[in-house]
Amino acid sequence: MRNLFSRLILLAVFSGMTFAAYAAADIEVNTPAIASLKQSMQQRHGQLAAHYGSGAVGLTRDGLIAMHDANAVPLAARQAVNSLIAAENQDRLALYREIARANGHPEWEAEIRSTFGQRWIELAQRGWPVQSAGGGWTKK
Amino acid sequence: MNHTYSRRVFHSGLLLTGVLLSACVTINIYFPAAAAEQAADKIIGEVWQLQKGEGGKDKAAPAPSTTPTQSQPQPQK
């Protein structure tokens, strides 16, 4: 009797572990919507990279980008940079929403956004302005 | 004596199974942070065209240029 129960418990532990591993295995990111957002952001990055490098545009804590030092951009080009920032943020928000939806958990959007917020900053090149946890700007 | 013992084992076994099952459900509902981080790194790598390397420094190696062999007309004929 005792033996049977210990076996049962062992079985429960193992099946629990297997299920846990399965449940936490992956996040789906291969959907057409996500692919097209990625492509659009990749193209835009060609224009944005120089502005990160000059310190004009920085990465915010909440997974978006923002104008950090407008003086680093010539006045004539400032509007264009603002448009780039707005378009990039729109794509980023759509990306976080799409990932949450593709995984059947729209309520994960905020957590996905905050995960991305940390990772963009972590993977940013040196010299790019990034927002610190306190909200201030630093150079990576 | 033996009877009460096996009942106790039965009850604790039941309890443990219940706890484990609810733990499974909890894991399934909670946000998979590690997997999300991996997914984020993958997407960011594609958007920023980061090369997979082990260097912590900024190795801003430009895209692999094609071989500089110019297509010269071959004076073969």
Backbone of each chain as ProteinMPNN parsed JSONL, in Angstrom:
{"seq_chain_A": "MRNLFSRLILLAVFSGMTFAAYAAADIEVNTPAIASLKQSMQQRHGQLAAHYGSGAVGLTRDGLIAMHDANAVPLAARQAVNSLIAAENQDRLALYREIARANGHPEWEAEIRSTFGQRWIELAQRGWPVQSAGGGWTKK", "coords_chain_A": {"N_chain_A": [[0.835, -1.206, 0.0], [1.825, 1.254, 0.908], [3.988, 1.441, -0.722], [2.772, 1.655, -3.186], [1.622, 4.176, -3.068], [3.829, 5.817, -2.827], [4.9, 5.44, -5.278], [2.938, 6.505, -6.863], [3.098, 9.165, -6.141], [5.637, 9.786, -7.022], [5.225, 9.477, -9.741], [3.446, 11.544, -10.163], [5.08, 13.706, -9.632], [6.979, 13.497, -11.68], [5.388, 13.692, -13.99], [4.391, 16.185, -13.585], [6.715, 17.704, -13.782], [7.404, 17.279, -16.437], [5.241, 18.413, -17.714], [5.447, 21.034, -16.863], [7.842, 21.76, -18.052], [7.112, 21.57, -20.691], [5.075, 23.471, -20.85], [6.428, 25.829, -20.416], [8.04, 26.021, -22.543], [8.299, 27.497, -25.013], [7.939, 30.575, -26.853], [5.783, 31.745, -29.185], [6.788, 33.217, -32.15], [6.635, 33.26, -34.822], [4.781, 34.433, -36.937], [2.917, 35.749, -39.701], [2.22, 38.448, -39.269], [4.007, 39.299, -37.282], [6.395, 38.868, -38.62], [6.242, 40.781, -40.673], [6.232, 43.136, -39.233], [8.752, 43.007, -38.077], [10.338, 43.203, -40.335], [9.749, 45.76, -41.241], [10.712, 47.267, -39.103], [13.366, 46.602, -39.199], [14.199, 47.736, -41.58], [13.778, 50.429, -40.975], [15.623, 50.768, -39.023], [18.011, 51.189, -40.296], [17.984, 53.902, -40.778], [17.628, 54.912, -38.242], [19.816, 54.123, -36.709], [22.044, 55.832, -36.895], [21.135, 58.002, -35.468], [20.84, 57.006, -32.917], [23.507, 56.608, -32.398], [24.517, 59.225, -32.467], [23.439, 60.195, -30.242], [21.054, 61.445, -30.306], [18.64, 60.063, -30.277], [17.157, 57.831, -27.983], [16.845, 54.745, -26.049], [14.005, 53.776, -24.333], [12.942, 52.772, -21.052], [10.58, 51.421, -21.11], [10.373, 49.9, -23.398], [10.253, 51.384, -25.742], [11.255, 54.059, -28.034], [12.757, 57.334, -27.814], [13.14, 60.888, -28.341], [16.178, 62.078, -27.306], [18.262, 63.951, -27.289], [17.639, 66.632, -28.833], [19.159, 68.605, -29.948], [21.205, 67.372, -31.201], [20.406, 66.864, -33.681], [20.143, 68.384, -36.825], [18.159, 71.286, -37.295], [16.485, 71.25, -39.517], [16.155, 68.576, -40.009], [14.814, 67.587, -37.922], [12.062, 67.165, -37.733], [11.712, 65.008, -39.385], [13.062, 63.048, -37.958], [11.491, 62.893, -35.7], [9.215, 61.8, -36.855], [10.197, 59.329, -37.596], [10.652, 58.222, -35.065], [8.052, 58.124, -34.055], [6.863, 56.331, -35.856], [8.402, 54.061, -35.405], [7.799, 53.512, -32.721], [5.132, 52.907, -32.938], [5.231, 50.547, -34.422], [6.61, 48.971, -32.598], [4.848, 48.764, -30.417], [2.778, 47.448, -31.686], [4.092, 45.092, -32.245], [4.558, 43.963, -29.679], [1.942, 43.531, -28.905], [1.115, 41.763, -30.863], [2.743, 39.513, -30.41], [1.849, 38.699, -27.906], [-0.767, 38.049, -28.578], [-0.381, 36.05, -30.506], [0.409, 34.007, -28.924], [-1.784, 33.317, -27.581], [-2.368, 34.699, -25.272], [-3.391, 37.537, -24.662], [-3.198, 39.133, -22.451], [-0.593, 39.118, -21.712], [0.75, 41.158, -22.834], [1.804, 43.503, -21.571], [3.847, 42.441, -20.014], [5.482, 41.303, -21.921], [6.241, 43.585, -23.255], [7.721, 44.844, -21.246], [9.759, 43.0, -20.911], [10.999, 43.174, -23.425], [11.776, 45.836, -23.241], [13.878, 45.725, -21.392], [15.633, 44.05, -22.792], [16.227, 45.326, -25.264], [17.736, 47.441, -24.305], [19.778, 46.08, -23.049], [21.057, 44.904, -25.233], [21.876, 47.014, -26.695], [24.144, 49.119, -28.54], [27.37, 50.354, -27.475], [27.485, 53.626, -26.194], [25.032, 54.466, -27.034], [22.149, 56.294, -26.029], [20.41, 55.324, -23.144], [17.61, 54.615, -21.075], [17.678, 54.639, -17.599], [16.807, 52.591, -14.722], [15.742, 54.353, -12.888], [14.691, 56.308, -14.449], [16.215, 58.3, -15.481], [18.615, 59.399, -18.023], [21.288, 57.571, -19.438], [24.492, 56.873, -20.89], [25.011, 53.988, -22.776]], "CA_chain_A": [[0.0, 0.0, 0.0], [2.704, 2.397, 1.047], [4.797, 1.438, -1.928], [1.933, 2.125, -4.279], [1.446, 5.629, -2.983], [5.069, 6.53, -3.143], [5.039, 5.388, -6.736], [1.987, 7.462, -7.416], [3.628, 10.507, -5.92], [6.761, 9.916, -7.941], [4.645, 9.655, -11.069], [2.879, 12.892, -10.219], [6.198, 14.648, -9.706], [7.574, 13.462, -13.014], [4.481, 14.229, -15.012], [4.34, 17.624, -13.334], [7.922, 18.309, -14.326], [7.321, 17.235, -17.894], [4.241, 19.379, -18.148], [5.984, 22.365, -16.621], [8.843, 22.016, -19.082], [6.394, 21.759, -21.94], [4.308, 24.71, -20.812], [7.299, 26.989, -20.448], [9.052, 25.734, -23.55], [8.558, 28.422, -26.108], [7.043, 31.685, -27.161], [5.589, 31.739, -30.635], [7.035, 34.514, -32.782], [6.655, 33.087, -36.269], [3.515, 34.663, -37.609], [3.105, 36.738, -40.774], [2.146, 39.812, -38.741], [5.267, 39.586, -36.591], [7.443, 38.931, -39.636], [6.208, 42.04, -41.42], [6.665, 44.177, -38.304], [10.208, 42.896, -37.954], [10.959, 43.709, -41.556], [9.591, 47.212, -41.263], [11.617, 47.839, -38.102], [14.739, 46.392, -39.649], [14.484, 48.767, -42.581], [13.846, 51.726, -40.316], [16.831, 50.823, -38.194], [19.069, 51.77, -41.123], [17.954, 55.355, -40.6], [17.667, 55.268, -36.817], [21.087, 53.762, -36.062], [22.905, 57.016, -36.8], [20.617, 58.9, -34.437], [21.227, 56.437, -31.618], [24.95, 56.835, -32.259], [24.793, 60.635, -32.2], [22.851, 60.547, -28.946], [19.796, 62.175, -30.487], [17.513, 59.199, -29.93], [17.541, 56.836, -26.979], [15.931, 53.636, -25.761], [13.338, 53.973, -23.044], [12.8, 51.61, -20.178], [9.319, 50.72, -21.371], [10.363, 49.202, -24.676], [10.047, 52.272, -26.879], [12.379, 54.971, -28.219], [12.346, 58.728, -27.626], [14.147, 61.909, -28.591], [16.942, 62.306, -26.088], [18.972, 65.224, -27.431], [17.183, 67.184, -30.113], [20.205, 69.467, -30.505], [22.12, 66.558, -32.0], [19.84, 66.758, -35.019], [19.935, 69.703, -37.447], [16.768, 71.715, -37.178], [15.724, 70.854, -40.704], [15.906, 67.128, -40.02], [14.201, 67.188, -36.651], [10.717, 66.64, -37.951], [11.833, 63.658, -39.964], [13.455, 62.126, -36.888], [10.296, 62.686, -34.877], [8.339, 60.869, -37.565], [10.817, 58.001, -37.47], [10.414, 57.761, -33.695], [6.632, 57.786, -33.919], [6.593, 55.111, -36.627], [9.064, 52.94, -34.72], [7.04, 53.17, -31.508], [3.887, 52.269, -33.366], [5.574, 49.16, -34.766], [6.998, 48.236, -31.39], [3.634, 48.447, -29.658], [2.062, 46.413, -32.435], [4.865, 43.855, -32.088], [4.298, 43.38, -28.361], [0.558, 43.067, -28.905], [1.021, 40.583, -31.743], [3.378, 38.361, -29.757], [0.92, 38.247, -26.865], [-1.926, 37.43, -29.228], [0.043, 34.816, -31.181], [0.573, 32.969, -27.906], [-3.071, 33.07, -26.951], [-2.454, 35.383, -23.985], [-3.317, 38.991, -24.874], [-2.885, 39.823, -21.191], [0.857, 39.122, -21.509], [1.34, 42.256, -23.604], [2.608, 44.402, -20.734], [5.067, 41.755, -19.58], [6.327, 41.175, -23.106], [6.802, 44.911, -23.489], [8.762, 45.145, -20.264], [10.898, 42.131, -21.245], [11.685, 43.806, -24.553], [12.403, 47.062, -22.754], [15.18, 45.372, -20.802], [16.539, 43.422, -23.759], [16.718, 46.342, -26.215], [18.788, 48.2, -23.624], [20.9, 45.157, -22.809], [21.742, 44.591, -26.487], [22.218, 48.258, -27.391], [25.58, 49.35, -28.708], [27.942, 51.309, -26.534], [27.352, 55.018, -26.606], [23.631, 54.811, -27.269], [21.452, 56.725, -24.808], [19.395, 54.398, -22.641], [16.975, 55.093, -19.854], [17.973, 53.765, -16.46], [15.621, 52.175, -13.964], [15.167, 55.506, -12.201], [14.046, 57.182, -15.417], [17.205, 59.206, -16.059], [19.312, 58.886, -19.208], [22.723, 57.329, -19.361], [25.04, 56.289, -22.126], [25.309, 52.559, -22.586]], "C_chain_A": [[0.871, 1.257, 0.0], [3.534, 2.577, -0.228], [4.026, 2.035, -3.11], [1.806, 3.648, -4.264], [2.723, 6.376, -3.299], [5.315, 6.5, -4.648], [4.13, 6.416, -7.407], [2.525, 8.88, -7.312], [4.777, 10.782, -6.872], [6.255, 10.202, -9.355], [4.113, 11.076, -11.232], [3.985, 13.925, -10.369], [6.761, 14.677, -11.113], [6.656, 14.055, -14.07], [4.347, 15.735, -14.834], [5.539, 18.31, -13.944], [7.868, 18.359, -15.846], [6.367, 18.311, -18.389], [4.763, 20.795, -17.985], [6.976, 22.721, -17.716], [8.148, 22.296, -20.414], [5.705, 23.12, -21.974], [5.207, 25.927, -20.959], [8.287, 26.923, -21.602], [9.319, 26.898, -24.487], [7.543, 29.539, -26.184], [6.979, 31.757, -28.68], [5.845, 33.136, -31.202], [7.026, 34.416, -34.303], [5.255, 33.216, -36.862], [3.752, 35.72, -38.689], [3.097, 38.171, -40.248], [3.46, 40.204, -38.072], [6.399, 39.72, -37.607], [7.435, 40.269, -40.358], [6.589, 43.218, -40.51], [8.188, 44.193, -38.17], [10.891, 43.519, -39.168], [10.901, 45.229, -41.614], [10.554, 47.878, -40.275], [13.076, 47.706, -38.528], [15.133, 47.447, -40.682], [14.656, 50.13, -41.932], [15.125, 51.878, -39.506], [18.013, 51.403, -38.973], [19.14, 53.279, -40.96], [18.16, 55.746, -39.138], [19.049, 55.069, -36.187], [21.983, 54.98, -35.872], [22.442, 57.939, -35.681], [20.828, 58.342, -33.033], [22.698, 56.795, -31.359], [25.277, 58.276, -31.904], [24.227, 61.066, -30.85], [21.533, 61.278, -29.069], [18.61, 61.358, -29.978], [17.998, 58.128, -28.958], [16.451, 55.808, -26.754], [15.305, 53.841, -24.382], [13.161, 52.646, -22.324], [11.583, 50.758, -20.558], [9.223, 50.161, -22.79], [10.091, 50.067, -25.887], [11.329, 53.083, -27.109], [11.86, 56.393, -28.078], [13.487, 59.653, -28.011], [14.858, 62.177, -27.276], [17.639, 63.655, -26.142], [18.657, 65.803, -28.8], [18.265, 68.041, -30.762], [21.211, 68.697, -31.348], [21.611, 66.379, -33.431], [19.703, 68.169, -35.586], [18.444, 70.034, -37.473], [15.913, 71.2, -38.341], [15.337, 69.377, -40.666], [15.095, 66.68, -38.815], [12.81, 66.572, -36.836], [10.755, 65.217, -38.501], [12.196, 62.648, -38.886], [12.262, 61.852, -35.976], [9.329, 61.702, -35.539], [8.875, 59.447, -37.479], [10.514, 57.402, -36.097], [8.959, 57.312, -33.535], [6.309, 56.478, -34.637], [7.195, 53.89, -35.939], [8.264, 52.527, -33.485], [5.725, 52.488, -31.848], [4.133, 50.793, -33.704], [5.898, 48.348, -33.519], [5.767, 47.843, -30.575], [2.834, 47.351, -30.351], [2.76, 45.066, -32.281], [4.556, 43.186, -30.75], [2.881, 42.808, -28.309], [0.422, 41.783, -29.725], [1.623, 39.346, -31.087], [2.445, 37.807, -28.695], [-0.255, 37.502, -27.494], [-1.569, 36.098, -29.869], [0.188, 33.672, -30.187], [-0.707, 32.722, -27.117], [-3.222, 33.732, -25.588], [-2.332, 36.898, -24.19], [-2.921, 39.745, -23.602], [-1.378, 39.817, -20.903], [1.523, 40.346, -22.123], [2.267, 43.137, -22.761], [3.918, 43.736, -20.308], [6.036, 41.567, -20.747], [7.006, 42.512, -23.386], [7.928, 45.212, -22.501], [9.981, 44.249, -20.463], [11.702, 42.737, -22.387], [12.411, 45.062, -24.103], [13.777, 46.784, -22.173], [16.148, 44.867, -21.858], [17.064, 44.404, -24.801], [17.916, 47.059, -25.574], [20.027, 47.335, -23.421], [21.724, 44.958, -24.078], [22.161, 45.843, -27.255], [23.734, 48.405, -27.502], [26.071, 50.37, -27.7], [27.789, 52.712, -27.092], [25.914, 55.432, -26.86], [22.992, 55.272, -25.96], [20.391, 55.683, -24.412], [18.853, 54.934, -21.326], [17.27, 54.106, -18.725], [16.69, 53.496, -15.682], [14.938, 53.369, -13.292], [14.474, 56.48, -13.141], [15.012, 58.17, -16.053], [17.901, 58.573, -17.258], [20.78, 58.658, -18.903], [23.194, 56.862, -20.726], [25.398, 54.852, -21.849], [26.812, 52.363, -22.546]], "O_chain_A": [[0.676, 2.18, -0.791], [3.744, 3.684, -0.724], [4.56, 2.806, -3.907], [1.874, 4.309, -5.3], [2.711, 7.423, -3.946], [5.877, 7.438, -5.213], [4.504, 7.086, -8.369], [2.429, 9.68, -8.243], [4.881, 11.863, -7.452], [6.79, 11.054, -10.064], [4.292, 11.72, -12.267], [3.857, 14.889, -11.123], [6.994, 15.746, -11.675], [7.088, 14.819, -14.932], [4.206, 16.473, -15.809], [5.411, 19.371, -14.554], [8.241, 19.358, -16.46], [6.649, 19.022, -19.353], [4.556, 21.651, -18.846], [6.963, 23.832, -18.246], [8.571, 23.173, -21.167], [5.741, 23.827, -22.98], [4.813, 26.934, -21.547], [9.259, 27.678, -21.637], [10.477, 27.243, -24.722], [6.439, 29.448, -25.647], [8.004, 31.821, -29.36], [5.211, 34.11, -30.795], [7.37, 35.376, -34.993], [4.632, 32.223, -37.238], [4.697, 36.503, -38.589], [3.865, 39.012, -40.713], [3.961, 41.31, -38.273], [7.262, 40.586, -37.469], [8.494, 40.835, -40.63], [7.2, 44.184, -40.968], [8.818, 45.25, -38.152], [11.873, 44.252, -39.051], [11.869, 45.893, -41.985], [11.138, 48.92, -40.573], [13.904, 48.575, -38.255], [16.244, 47.977, -40.661], [15.557, 50.89, -42.284], [15.638, 52.983, -39.331], [18.903, 52.027, -38.395], [20.221, 53.866, -40.998], [18.777, 56.767, -38.832], [19.408, 55.769, -35.24], [22.606, 55.145, -34.823], [23.259, 58.582, -35.022], [20.977, 59.099, -32.073], [23.074, 57.22, -30.266], [26.201, 58.533, -31.133], [24.502, 62.168, -30.375], [20.95, 61.689, -28.066], [17.701, 61.886, -29.337], [19.099, 57.594, -29.094], [15.311, 55.963, -27.191], [16.008, 54.052, -23.394], [13.223, 51.567, -22.914], [11.564, 49.545, -20.354], [8.128, 49.971, -23.319], [9.736, 49.554, -26.948], [12.353, 52.835, -26.472], [10.66, 56.633, -28.207], [14.652, 59.257, -28.01], [14.225, 62.465, -26.261], [17.617, 64.414, -25.173], [19.322, 65.501, -29.791], [18.291, 68.19, -31.984], [21.975, 69.286, -32.114], [22.3, 65.814, -34.281], [19.199, 69.06, -34.902], [17.596, 69.16, -37.651], [14.773, 70.775, -38.156], [14.314, 68.981, -41.225], [14.732, 65.508, -38.711], [12.448, 65.595, -36.181], [9.952, 64.358, -38.137], [11.7, 61.521, -38.894], [12.051, 60.722, -35.536], [8.707, 60.878, -34.868], [8.119, 58.489, -37.311], [10.165, 56.227, -35.983], [8.676, 56.261, -32.959], [5.587, 55.629, -34.115], [6.581, 52.824, -35.893], [8.073, 51.337, -33.232], [5.268, 51.6, -31.129], [3.357, 49.915, -33.327], [5.509, 47.186, -33.4], [5.667, 46.711, -30.101], [2.289, 46.453, -29.71], [2.107, 44.025, -32.198], [4.32, 41.979, -30.697], [2.651, 41.74, -27.742], [-0.283, 40.85, -29.34], [1.07, 38.252, -31.199], [2.265, 36.593, -28.589], [-0.678, 36.456, -27.0], [-2.334, 35.136, -29.796], [0.099, 32.503, -30.562], [-0.707, 32.009, -26.113], [-4.113, 33.365, -24.823], [-1.279, 37.475, -23.918], [-2.381, 40.85, -23.665], [-0.936, 40.45, -19.944], [2.725, 40.551, -21.954], [3.373, 43.473, -23.184], [4.964, 44.383, -20.25], [7.252, 41.66, -20.58], [8.192, 42.565, -23.713], [8.961, 45.767, -22.876], [11.11, 44.675, -20.217], [12.929, 42.807, -22.327], [13.534, 45.324, -24.534], [14.729, 47.52, -22.431], [17.333, 45.202, -21.838], [18.231, 44.325, -25.184], [18.956, 47.255, -26.203], [21.159, 47.785, -23.594], [22.949, 44.854, -24.012], [22.735, 45.746, -28.34], [24.493, 47.891, -26.681], [25.293, 51.146, -27.146], [27.941, 52.951, -28.29], [25.609, 56.624, -26.897], [23.262, 54.704, -24.902], [19.595, 55.234, -25.236], [19.55, 55.614, -20.573], [17.126, 52.894, -18.888], [15.642, 54.086, -15.944], [13.716, 53.396, -13.145], [13.754, 57.373, -12.695], [14.679, 58.811, -17.05], [17.796, 57.368, -17.484], [21.423, 59.443, -18.206], [22.397, 56.507, -21.595], [26.007, 54.529, -20.829], [27.283, 51.236, -22.393]]}, "seq_chain_B": "MNHTYSRRVFHSGLLLTGVLLSACVTINIYFPAAAAEQAADKIIGEVWQLQKGEGGKDKAAPAPSTTPTQSQPQPQK", "coords_chain_B": {"N_chain_B": [[-3.871, 0.512, 13.847], [-1.941, 0.092, 11.743], [-3.763, 0.553, 9.796], [-4.638, 3.214, 10.192], [-2.28, 4.432, 9.622], [-1.822, 3.937, 6.869], [-3.934, 5.363, 5.918], [-3.235, 7.905, 6.547], [-0.994, 8.206, 4.983], [-2.236, 8.01, 2.548], [-3.804, 10.312, 2.548], [-1.888, 12.343, 2.698], [-0.589, 11.852, 0.353], [-2.562, 12.434, -1.474], [-2.879, 15.126, -1.014], [-0.384, 16.119, -1.738], [-0.349, 15.47, -4.45], [-2.407, 17.097, -5.296], [-1.318, 19.615, -4.79], [0.848, 19.572, -6.547], [-0.446, 19.365, -9.006], [-1.849, 21.772, -9.071], [0.3, 23.441, -9.11], [1.292, 22.92, -11.636], [-0.734, 23.983, -13.229], [-0.555, 26.618, -12.482], [1.986, 27.272, -13.449], [1.461, 27.117, -16.126], [-0.232, 29.256, -16.53], [1.128, 31.507, -15.668], [3.406, 34.024, -16.802], [5.844, 33.096, -19.129], [8.822, 33.911, -18.441], [11.561, 33.44, -19.084], [11.488, 32.238, -21.603], [10.304, 34.285, -23.009], [12.273, 36.185, -22.919], [14.249, 35.007, -24.463], [12.911, 34.934, -26.9], [12.641, 37.644, -27.335], [15.334, 38.411, -27.593], [15.943, 37.113, -29.941], [14.307, 38.362, -31.835], [15.171, 41.026, -31.594], [17.805, 40.697, -32.382], [17.419, 40.172, -35.077], [16.157, 42.486, -36.002], [18.049, 44.452, -35.463], [20.145, 43.406, -36.765], [22.203, 41.92, -35.506], [25.214, 40.184, -35.09], [25.741, 36.82, -34.228], [27.871, 36.425, -31.745], [30.587, 35.92, -29.413], [31.688, 38.003, -28.26], [31.874, 40.552, -25.866], [32.406, 43.09, -26.297], [31.825, 45.911, -28.405], [31.551, 44.745, -31.315], [31.452, 45.898, -34.14], [31.271, 44.672, -36.734], [31.07, 45.098, -40.134], [28.697, 44.151, -42.695], [29.338, 41.058, -44.324], [31.471, 41.516, -46.91], [31.224, 41.007, -50.375], [33.319, 38.899, -52.365], [36.14, 40.575, -53.627], [36.592, 40.206, -56.297], [36.619, 41.365, -59.45], [34.439, 41.398, -62.154], [36.031, 40.812, -64.772], [36.476, 41.176, -68.221], [37.27, 38.288, -69.841], [40.105, 37.64, -71.597], [39.886, 35.518, -73.596], [39.151, 34.519, -76.038]], "CA_chain_B": [[-2.553, 1.156, 13.805], [-1.482, 0.065, 10.36], [-4.836, 1.117, 8.989], [-4.579, 4.684, 10.262], [-1.043, 4.877, 8.975], [-1.981, 4.001, 5.417], [-4.864, 6.457, 5.605], [-2.479, 9.154, 6.613], [-0.173, 8.255, 3.772], [-3.149, 8.271, 1.436], [-4.211, 11.713, 2.561], [-0.777, 13.229, 2.346], [-0.348, 11.648, -1.063], [-3.607, 13.173, -2.18], [-2.579, 16.547, -0.839], [0.797, 16.428, -2.538], [-0.763, 15.425, -5.851], [-3.187, 18.311, -5.544], [-0.39, 20.755, -4.837], [1.619, 19.483, -7.784], [-1.319, 19.671, -10.149], [-2.128, 23.213, -9.114], [1.546, 24.071, -9.523], [1.343, 22.809, -13.095], [-1.676, 24.932, -13.798], [-0.002, 27.935, -12.237], [3.082, 27.483, -14.393], [0.889, 27.301, -17.448], [-0.875, 30.556, -16.637], [2.098, 32.573, -15.47], [4.175, 34.468, -17.948], [7.128, 32.388, -19.239], [9.778, 35.02, -18.572], [12.809, 33.05, -19.751], [11.201, 32.029, -23.025], [10.035, 35.594, -23.601], [13.56, 36.856, -23.069], [14.883, 34.402, -25.631], [12.191, 35.388, -28.093], [12.993, 39.058, -27.515], [16.703, 38.477, -28.115], [15.935, 36.652, -31.33], [13.712, 39.41, -32.669], [16.06, 42.19, -31.577], [18.953, 40.336, -33.214], [17.039, 40.293, -36.481], [15.86, 43.885, -36.329], [19.293, 45.226, -35.411], [21.135, 42.672, -37.54], [23.341, 41.6, -34.655], [25.809, 38.888, -35.395], [25.929, 35.964, -33.06], [29.28, 36.276, -31.397], [30.736, 35.802, -27.975], [32.366, 39.214, -27.799], [31.074, 41.489, -25.095], [32.703, 44.431, -26.812], [31.017, 46.231, -29.589], [32.194, 44.315, -32.55], [30.568, 46.377, -35.193], [31.771, 44.194, -38.012], [30.068, 45.343, -41.19], [28.203, 42.976, -43.404], [30.408, 40.414, -45.092], [31.503, 42.03, -48.274], [31.42, 39.948, -51.369], [34.715, 38.816, -52.786], [36.42, 41.74, -54.462], [36.983, 39.874, -57.667], [35.798, 42.1, -60.397], [34.149, 40.603, -63.35], [36.756, 41.383, -65.89], [36.3, 40.405, -69.462], [38.37, 37.335, -70.009], [40.653, 37.637, -72.968], [40.032, 34.092, -73.85], [38.934, 34.129, -77.44]], "C_chain_B": [[-2.068, 1.236, 12.366], [-2.498, 0.723, 9.435], [-4.774, 2.644, 8.98], [-3.345, 5.199, 9.549], [-1.238, 4.993, 7.459], [-2.988, 5.075, 5.018], [-4.153, 7.797, 5.598], [-1.614, 9.32, 5.365], [-1.048, 8.601, 2.575], [-3.51, 9.75, 1.359], [-3.073, 12.64, 2.181], [-0.429, 13.077, 0.873], [-1.33, 12.437, -1.897], [-3.306, 14.668, -2.171], [-1.429, 16.949, -1.757], [0.443, 16.453, -4.022], [-1.534, 16.696, -6.216], [-2.292, 19.521, -5.686], [0.377, 20.753, -6.151], [0.779, 19.848, -8.994], [-1.591, 21.165, -10.238], [-0.867, 23.966, -9.511], [1.672, 24.032, -11.038], [0.452, 23.852, -13.746], [-1.133, 26.351, -13.654], [1.095, 28.252, -13.238], [2.523, 27.794, -15.771], [0.278, 28.692, -17.622], [0.139, 31.681, -16.523], [2.924, 32.824, -16.714], [5.522, 33.75, -18.013], [8.269, 33.37, -19.51], [11.027, 34.627, -19.363], [12.595, 32.873, -21.248], [10.954, 33.363, -23.723], [11.339, 36.346, -23.843], [14.296, 36.321, -24.299], [14.241, 34.892, -26.919], [12.543, 36.845, -28.391], [14.382, 39.174, -28.12], [16.756, 38.096, -29.584], [15.411, 37.763, -32.247], [14.62, 40.63, -32.739], [17.29, 41.927, -32.457], [18.646, 40.5, -34.697], [16.818, 41.744, -36.869], [17.145, 44.71, -36.389], [20.423, 44.555, -36.174], [22.391, 42.407, -36.723], [23.888, 40.254, -35.07], [25.979, 38.112, -34.113], [27.418, 35.794, -32.813], [29.395, 36.177, -29.906], [31.362, 37.061, -27.401], [31.431, 40.092, -27.011], [31.304, 42.904, -25.595], [31.851, 44.683, -28.047], [31.817, 45.905, -30.839], [31.281, 44.698, -33.69], [31.128, 45.981, -36.548], [30.708, 44.415, -39.08], [29.698, 44.053, -41.897], [29.324, 42.382, -44.241], [30.383, 40.878, -46.538], [31.757, 40.878, -49.236], [32.86, 39.988, -51.83], [35.005, 39.909, -53.811], [36.865, 41.395, -55.874], [36.049, 40.588, -58.629], [35.608, 41.254, -61.651], [34.826, 41.25, -64.555], [36.529, 40.517, -67.119], [37.535, 39.523, -69.695], [38.864, 37.363, -71.438], [40.919, 36.222, -73.441], [39.948, 33.757, -75.336], [40.123, 34.412, -78.341]], "O_chain_B": [[-1.816, 2.321, 11.842], [-2.149, 1.356, 8.439], [-4.846, 3.283, 7.931], [-3.364, 6.272, 8.946], [-0.876, 5.998, 6.847], [-2.913, 5.631, 3.922], [-4.421, 8.679, 4.783], [-1.515, 10.4, 4.781], [-0.657, 9.378, 1.704], [-3.526, 10.357, 0.288], [-3.263, 13.602, 1.437], [-0.026, 14.039, 0.219], [-0.965, 13.036, -2.909], [-3.457, 15.365, -3.174], [-1.485, 17.964, -2.451], [0.874, 17.34, -4.76], [-1.344, 17.282, -7.281], [-2.474, 20.348, -6.579], [0.539, 21.792, -6.79], [1.236, 20.552, -9.894], [-1.571, 21.753, -11.319], [-0.94, 25.004, -10.168], [2.11, 25.004, -11.653], [0.85, 24.517, -14.702], [-1.234, 27.171, -14.567], [1.142, 29.344, -13.804], [3.055, 28.638, -16.492], [0.271, 29.24, -18.724], [0.022, 32.697, -17.209], [3.109, 31.946, -17.556], [6.276, 33.789, -17.041], [8.629, 33.624, -20.66], [11.496, 35.387, -20.211], [13.415, 33.303, -22.06], [11.342, 33.554, -24.876], [11.489, 37.052, -24.841], [14.885, 37.08, -25.069], [14.922, 35.22, -27.891], [12.721, 37.229, -29.547], [14.59, 39.947, -29.055], [17.508, 38.676, -30.368], [15.995, 38.058, -33.29], [14.818, 41.203, -33.811], [17.754, 42.81, -33.178], [19.504, 40.914, -35.477], [17.241, 42.18, -37.94], [17.304, 45.562, -37.263], [21.537, 45.077, -36.224], [23.507, 42.641, -37.188], [23.145, 39.316, -35.361], [26.312, 38.661, -33.063], [28.123, 35.118, -33.562], [28.402, 36.334, -29.195], [31.546, 37.17, -26.189], [30.307, 40.35, -27.442], [30.499, 43.802, -25.349], [31.255, 43.777, -28.629], [32.63, 46.691, -31.325], [30.447, 43.911, -34.139], [31.42, 46.827, -37.393], [29.572, 43.964, -38.934], [30.322, 43.01, -41.703], [30.153, 43.103, -44.796], [29.42, 40.663, -47.275], [32.434, 39.905, -48.905], [33.536, 41.007, -51.695], [34.226, 40.139, -54.736], [37.457, 42.228, -56.562], [34.831, 40.408, -58.593], [36.49, 40.526, -62.106], [34.263, 42.102, -65.242], [36.41, 39.294, -67.04], [38.672, 39.994, -69.733], [38.1, 37.129, -72.375], [42.062, 35.817, -73.652], [40.596, 32.828, -75.818], [40.071, 34.133, -79.539]]}, "name": "protein", "num_of_chains": 2, "seq": "MRNLFSRLILLAVFSGMTFAAYAAADIEVNTPAIASLKQSMQQRHGQLAAHYGSGAVGLTRDGLIAMHDANAVPLAARQAVNSLIAAENQDRLALYREIARANGHPEWEAEIRSTFGQRWIELAQRGWPVQSAGGGWTKKMNHTYSRRVFHSGLLLTGVLLSACVTINIYFPAAAAEQAADKIIGEVWQLQKGEGGKDKAAPAPSTTPTQSQPQPQK"}
